[in-house]
Amino acid sequence: MAEKKAKIVGLKVEVNEPDFWQDSRKAQGVMKRLDSYQDTVGLWEGIEKEVNDLLEMANLIEESEDEKENKKLIKEIENKTKKITKQFLENEFQALMNQKYDDAGAIMAIHAGAGGVDAQDWAEMLLRMYLRYAENHRYKTNILHISKGEEAGIKSVTFEVSGPYVYGHLKTEAGVHRLVRLSPFNADHLRQTSFALVEVLPEISAEEDAIKINEDDLKIDTFRAGGAGGQHVNKTDSAVRITHLPTKIVAACQNERSQAQNKETALKILKSKLYKLQQEKEEEEKQRLRGEYTSAEWGNQIRSYVLHPYKMVKDHRTKAETNDVENVLDGKLDMFIEARLKMK
C-alpha cells in the first residue's frame, strides 16, 4: 500500500504541472491511473478503519457489565464483520497484484487455430465470452482490429479492456482454449475439436518510457479498413499496420476515426507486445513468447470447453471445473480466474 501511496504523490505532482493538459490523451491516462490508485488505497484504508472500530466495540463489551447493551453490541459486531468479510473477499486479489501493470488495462488478442471454420467460429465465441465478462464487471471494451472468416467466425481480433486491475485478472486467460462439440458446419454433424489462442498484454500508453522504439526499426503500412467501425471505415486508407523489423512483431488498428489515431493505438499495442516479449525472455517462459506462438492445437490447451458428449469446462492448470458451460460462455469466468490467482 505504501508503494501505491507513493505513486499517488508522484501523479499529483505531474497533474499540477502547468502544461499537464496540453496532451489531453496522455493527461486522461494519468488521471485514470490516479483515480485507480486512490480508489484502491481508499478501499483498504476504509476496511482497516472499520476493523479498528470493531476492535474498539469489542473492548467496550469487555469493560461493560450491561448485559443488554452488550448483546446489542455483539449483534452489531456480527453484522459488520459479515459485511467487512464480504468486502474483503471481493477485493482480496487486488492486494496480491503487485506486479508492474497489474492495475492497468489489458489488450487482448484471439487467434483461430487448428479446426478450420469451426475454429474461427470458436474464436468469435471466445470474443463474445470476454466482452460479456467485461460487461459483467463494468469494464470498457473497444475492438481495435478484426479479421473476419470467409464463411463464419473470425480469424483474429485485437481489443482493449479498460478498468482497474483488468490486466492483473485477465493475464490468467492467456493460452490455448479447446472446444469439443458437434460441428454446426459439418454436413454429418460430427464431433469436432477446435482451438484458439488467447493473448493478454498490459496496456502501455504510447507515451510511456517502458519500451524504447527506434523509428528506423518500424515499417508502417496504411490500408483500407474493413468491417464495422463507423462511417469513416472503407472510405480512406485510415487503417495502420506497424511491423517491428527486428522482432517481426506486427500491430494493427483500424477502428479509430483517423489515420493518426490508428497509428497511435497501433504503436501502443506494439509497445505492449514488446514489453511482454521482454518480460517473457527475462522469465524464460518461451511458451508464451509473442514472436513464437504456442501452437494452437491438440495437447497445449490451458482450458477445455466440452459441449458433447457431456457438458464441462475444465482448467488444466488449476483443475477447476464446472458443468455450467452456458454461464461460462456468457462471461462467468471468476471461478477460473480466482483459482489461477490463488495458485500463483
C-alpha positions as CSV (number, residue, x, y, z in Angstrom):
1,M,0.0,0.0,0.0
2,A,2.9,2.3,0.7
3,E,4.0,1.9,-2.9
4,K,0.6,3.0,-4.2
5,K,0.6,6.0,-1.9
6,A,4.0,7.0,-3.3
7,K,2.6,6.7,-6.8
8,I,-0.4,8.9,-5.9
9,V,2.0,11.6,-4.6
10,G,4.1,11.4,-7.9
11,L,1.0,11.5,-10.1
12,K,-0.4,14.5,-8.2
13,V,2.8,16.4,-8.8
14,E,2.5,15.5,-12.5
15,V,-1.1,16.7,-12.6
16,N,-0.2,20.1,-11.1
17,E,2.4,20.8,-13.9
18,P,1.3,23.9,-15.9
19,D,1.4,22.1,-19.2
20,F,-0.3,18.9,-18.0
21,W,-3.5,19.2,-20.2
22,Q,-1.6,20.2,-23.4
23,D,-1.6,16.5,-24.4
24,S,-5.2,15.6,-23.5
25,R,-4.9,11.8,-24.3
26,K,-1.8,11.4,-22.1
27,A,-3.5,13.5,-19.3
28,Q,-6.6,11.3,-19.4
29,G,-4.4,8.3,-19.0
30,V,-2.6,9.8,-16.0
31,M,-5.9,10.8,-14.4
32,K,-7.2,7.3,-14.9
33,R,-4.2,5.8,-13.1
34,L,-4.5,8.4,-10.3
35,D,-8.2,7.5,-9.8
36,S,-7.4,3.8,-9.8
37,Y,-4.7,4.2,-7.1
38,Q,-6.8,6.5,-5.0
39,D,-9.8,4.1,-5.2
40,T,-7.6,1.2,-4.1
41,V,-6.0,3.0,-1.2
42,G,-9.3,4.4,-0.1
43,L,-10.9,0.9,-0.2
44,W,-8.3,-0.7,2.0
45,E,-8.0,2.3,4.4
46,G,-11.7,2.1,4.8
47,I,-11.6,-1.6,5.6
48,E,-8.8,-1.0,8.1
49,K,-10.8,1.8,9.8
50,E,-13.9,-0.4,10.1
51,V,-11.8,-3.3,11.6
52,N,-10.3,-0.9,14.2
53,D,-13.8,0.4,15.0
54,L,-14.9,-3.2,15.6
55,L,-12.0,-3.8,17.9
56,E,-12.9,-0.8,19.9
57,M,-16.5,-2.0,20.2
58,A,-15.2,-5.4,21.4
59,N,-13.2,-3.6,24.1
60,L,-16.3,-1.8,25.2
61,I,-18.0,-5.2,25.8
62,E,-15.1,-6.4,27.9
63,E,-15.3,-3.2,30.0
64,S,-19.1,-3.1,30.4
65,E,-21.3,-5.1,32.7
66,D,-24.6,-4.0,31.0
67,E,-25.7,-7.4,29.6
68,K,-28.5,-5.9,27.5
69,E,-26.2,-3.3,25.9
70,N,-23.5,-5.9,25.3
71,K,-25.9,-8.1,23.4
72,K,-26.7,-5.2,21.1
73,L,-23.0,-4.5,20.5
74,I,-22.3,-8.2,19.8
75,K,-25.1,-8.3,17.2
76,E,-23.8,-5.1,15.6
77,I,-20.2,-6.5,15.5
78,E,-21.5,-9.8,13.9
79,N,-23.4,-7.9,11.2
80,K,-20.5,-5.5,10.4
81,T,-18.0,-8.4,10.4
82,K,-20.0,-10.2,7.8
83,K,-20.1,-7.0,5.7
84,I,-16.4,-6.4,6.0
85,T,-15.6,-10.1,5.3
86,K,-17.7,-9.9,2.1
87,Q,-15.9,-6.7,1.0
88,F,-12.5,-8.2,1.8
89,L,-13.2,-11.4,-0.2
90,E,-14.4,-9.4,-3.2
91,N,-11.2,-7.4,-3.3
92,E,-8.5,-9.6,-1.7
93,F,-6.8,-10.4,-5.0
94,Q,-6.0,-6.7,-5.5
95,A,-3.7,-6.9,-2.5
96,L,-1.8,-9.7,-4.3
97,M,-1.4,-7.8,-7.5
98,N,1.9,-6.0,-7.1
99,Q,3.5,-6.8,-10.4
100,K,4.1,-3.9,-12.8
101,Y,0.9,-3.1,-14.8
102,D,-1.3,-5.5,-12.8
103,D,-3.5,-2.5,-12.1
104,A,-3.6,-1.4,-15.7
105,G,-6.0,-2.2,-18.6
106,A,-5.3,-5.1,-21.0
107,I,-5.0,-5.6,-24.7
108,M,-6.3,-9.0,-25.7
109,A,-6.0,-10.9,-29.0
110,I,-7.7,-14.0,-30.1
111,H,-6.4,-16.2,-33.0
112,A,-8.3,-19.1,-34.5
113,G,-6.1,-22.2,-34.5
114,A,-6.5,-25.7,-35.9
115,G,-10.0,-26.6,-36.8
116,G,-10.9,-24.6,-39.9
117,V,-14.3,-22.8,-39.9
118,D,-15.1,-24.4,-36.5
119,A,-12.0,-22.8,-35.0
120,Q,-12.9,-19.4,-36.5
121,D,-16.4,-19.7,-35.0
122,W,-14.8,-20.7,-31.7
123,A,-12.6,-17.6,-31.8
124,E,-15.8,-15.5,-32.2
125,M,-17.4,-17.3,-29.3
126,L,-14.4,-16.5,-27.1
127,L,-14.6,-12.9,-28.1
128,R,-18.2,-12.7,-27.0
129,M,-17.3,-14.5,-23.8
130,Y,-14.7,-11.9,-22.9
131,L,-16.9,-9.0,-23.9
132,R,-19.6,-10.3,-21.6
133,Y,-17.1,-10.8,-18.8
134,A,-16.1,-7.1,-19.2
135,E,-19.7,-6.0,-19.3
136,N,-20.4,-8.0,-16.1
137,H,-17.5,-6.2,-14.4
138,R,-18.4,-2.8,-15.8
139,Y,-15.1,-2.6,-17.8
140,K,-15.0,-0.7,-21.1
141,T,-14.1,-2.5,-24.3
142,N,-13.0,-1.4,-27.7
143,I,-12.3,-3.6,-30.7
144,L,-9.1,-2.3,-32.4
145,H,-8.7,-4.7,-35.3
146,I,-10.6,-7.7,-36.6
147,S,-10.2,-10.2,-39.4
148,K,-13.4,-11.9,-40.3
149,G,-13.6,-15.5,-41.6
150,E,-14.8,-16.1,-45.1
151,E,-17.6,-18.5,-44.1
152,A,-18.2,-17.7,-40.4
153,G,-16.5,-16.5,-37.3
154,I,-13.2,-14.6,-37.1
155,K,-9.6,-15.4,-38.0
156,S,-8.3,-12.9,-35.4
157,V,-9.3,-10.0,-33.3
158,T,-7.5,-7.4,-31.1
159,F,-9.4,-5.4,-28.5
160,E,-8.7,-3.4,-25.3
161,V,-10.4,-3.8,-22.0
162,S,-10.1,-0.8,-19.6
163,G,-10.7,-0.7,-15.9
164,P,-8.9,-1.1,-12.6
165,Y,-6.8,-4.3,-12.3
166,V,-8.0,-5.7,-15.6
167,Y,-4.6,-7.0,-16.6
168,G,-4.0,-8.5,-13.2
169,H,-7.1,-10.6,-13.7
170,L,-7.2,-11.3,-17.4
171,K,-3.5,-12.3,-17.7
172,T,-4.6,-15.7,-16.3
173,E,-6.6,-16.3,-19.5
174,A,-3.5,-16.3,-21.8
175,G,-3.1,-19.6,-23.6
176,V,-4.8,-22.1,-25.9
177,H,-8.5,-22.8,-25.4
178,R,-10.0,-26.0,-26.7
179,L,-13.7,-26.6,-27.7
180,V,-15.3,-30.0,-28.3
181,R,-18.8,-30.1,-29.8
182,L,-21.0,-31.3,-32.6
183,S,-20.0,-29.2,-35.6
184,P,-22.7,-26.9,-37.0
185,F,-20.6,-26.6,-40.2
186,N,-20.3,-30.3,-40.9
187,A,-23.0,-31.9,-43.1
188,D,-22.8,-35.1,-41.0
189,H,-22.9,-33.1,-37.7
190,L,-19.8,-34.9,-36.5
191,R,-17.9,-34.2,-33.3
192,Q,-15.3,-31.5,-33.9
193,T,-12.3,-30.3,-31.8
194,S,-11.3,-26.7,-32.3
195,F,-8.6,-24.5,-30.9
196,A,-8.0,-20.8,-30.4
197,L,-5.1,-18.9,-28.9
198,V,-5.7,-16.0,-26.4
199,E,-3.0,-13.4,-25.9
200,V,-3.2,-10.9,-23.0
201,L,-0.9,-7.8,-22.9
202,P,-0.7,-5.0,-20.4
203,E,-2.0,-1.7,-21.7
204,I,1.0,0.6,-22.0
205,S,0.4,4.1,-23.4
206,A,2.4,5.3,-26.4
207,E,4.0,8.0,-24.3
208,E,5.4,5.7,-21.6
209,D,9.1,5.0,-21.5
210,A,8.8,1.3,-20.5
211,I,10.0,0.4,-24.0
212,K,12.2,2.5,-26.3
213,I,11.4,2.1,-30.0
214,N,13.7,3.2,-32.8
215,E,11.7,4.8,-35.6
216,D,14.1,3.2,-38.1
217,D,13.1,-0.2,-36.9
218,L,9.4,0.3,-37.9
219,K,7.7,-0.4,-41.2
220,I,4.4,1.4,-41.3
221,D,1.7,0.4,-43.8
222,T,-1.7,2.0,-44.4
223,F,-4.7,0.2,-45.8
224,R,-8.4,0.5,-46.2
225,A,-10.2,-0.8,-43.1
226,G,-13.0,-3.4,-43.4
227,G,-15.9,-4.4,-41.2
228,A,-17.8,-2.4,-38.6
229,G,-16.4,0.8,-37.4
230,G,-18.5,3.8,-38.4
231,Q,-18.9,5.9,-41.5
232,H,-15.2,6.5,-41.8
233,V,-14.4,2.8,-42.5
234,N,-13.9,1.7,-46.1
235,K,-13.7,5.3,-47.5
236,T,-10.0,6.1,-46.8
237,D,-6.7,4.2,-46.2
238,S,-7.0,5.1,-42.5
239,A,-6.1,1.7,-41.0
240,V,-2.5,1.3,-39.9
241,R,-0.2,-1.7,-39.6
242,I,3.2,-1.4,-37.9
243,T,5.9,-4.0,-38.2
244,H,8.8,-4.0,-35.8
245,L,11.5,-5.3,-38.1
246,P,14.0,-6.7,-35.6
247,T,11.3,-9.0,-34.0
248,K,8.8,-9.2,-36.9
249,I,6.1,-8.4,-34.4
250,V,3.1,-6.7,-36.0
251,A,0.5,-4.4,-34.5
252,A,-2.5,-3.0,-36.4
253,C,-5.5,-0.8,-35.7
254,Q,-8.5,0.1,-38.0
255,N,-11.3,1.3,-35.8
256,E,-10.2,4.7,-34.7
257,R,-11.5,7.8,-36.5
258,S,-8.3,8.9,-38.2
259,Q,-5.1,7.5,-39.5
260,A,-3.2,9.4,-36.9
261,Q,-5.3,7.9,-34.1
262,N,-4.9,4.4,-35.6
263,K,-1.2,4.9,-35.7
264,E,-1.0,6.0,-32.1
265,T,-3.1,3.0,-31.0
266,A,-1.1,0.6,-33.1
267,L,2.1,2.0,-31.5
268,K,0.6,1.4,-28.1
269,I,-0.2,-2.2,-29.0
270,L,3.3,-2.7,-30.3
271,K,4.8,-1.3,-27.1
272,S,2.7,-3.7,-25.1
273,K,3.8,-6.6,-27.2
274,L,7.5,-5.7,-27.0
275,Y,7.2,-5.2,-23.2
276,K,5.6,-8.6,-22.8
277,L,8.2,-10.2,-25.0
278,Q,11.0,-8.6,-22.9
279,Q,9.4,-9.9,-19.7
280,E,9.0,-13.4,-21.0
281,K,12.6,-13.5,-22.1
282,E,13.7,-12.5,-18.7
283,E,11.5,-15.1,-17.1
284,E,12.5,-17.7,-19.7
285,E,8.8,-18.6,-20.4
286,K,9.4,-19.5,-24.0
287,Q,5.9,-21.0,-24.4
288,R,4.3,-17.5,-24.1
289,L,6.6,-15.6,-26.4
290,R,4.7,-13.3,-28.7
291,G,7.0,-13.9,-31.6
292,E,7.0,-17.7,-31.1
293,Y,3.4,-18.7,-30.6
294,T,2.5,-21.7,-28.6
295,S,0.9,-23.8,-31.4
296,A,-2.8,-23.6,-31.2
297,E,-3.6,-27.3,-31.5
298,W,-4.1,-30.6,-29.5
299,G,-2.2,-31.1,-26.3
300,N,-1.3,-27.5,-25.4
301,Q,-4.6,-26.2,-24.1
302,I,-4.9,-24.4,-20.7
303,R,-8.7,-25.0,-20.7
304,S,-11.2,-27.3,-22.3
305,Y,-14.9,-26.5,-23.1
306,V,-16.9,-29.7,-23.8
307,L,-20.4,-29.4,-25.2
308,H,-20.7,-33.0,-26.4
309,P,-20.9,-35.9,-25.4
310,Y,-21.3,-34.2,-21.9
311,K,-21.0,-30.6,-20.7
312,M,-18.0,-29.4,-18.8
313,V,-15.4,-26.7,-18.6
314,K,-12.1,-27.7,-17.1
315,D,-9.0,-25.6,-16.4
316,H,-6.0,-28.0,-16.8
317,R,-3.7,-25.8,-14.7
318,T,-5.8,-25.5,-11.6
319,K,-8.2,-28.5,-12.1
320,A,-11.1,-26.1,-11.5
321,E,-14.2,-27.3,-13.4
322,T,-17.9,-26.8,-13.8
323,N,-20.8,-28.3,-15.8
324,D,-22.4,-24.9,-16.3
325,V,-20.9,-24.3,-19.8
326,E,-23.6,-21.8,-20.8
327,N,-22.8,-19.5,-17.9
328,V,-19.0,-19.7,-18.6
329,L,-19.5,-18.8,-22.3
330,D,-21.7,-15.9,-21.1
331,G,-18.7,-14.4,-19.3
332,K,-18.9,-16.0,-15.8
333,L,-15.2,-16.6,-15.6
334,D,-14.5,-15.6,-12.0
335,M,-14.1,-19.1,-10.6
336,F,-11.3,-19.9,-13.1
337,I,-9.5,-16.6,-12.8
338,E,-9.6,-16.7,-9.0
339,A,-8.4,-20.3,-8.9
340,R,-5.4,-19.4,-11.1
341,L,-4.6,-16.3,-9.0
342,K,-4.7,-18.4,-5.8
343,M,-2.4,-20.9,-7.4
344,K,0.1,-18.3,-8.5
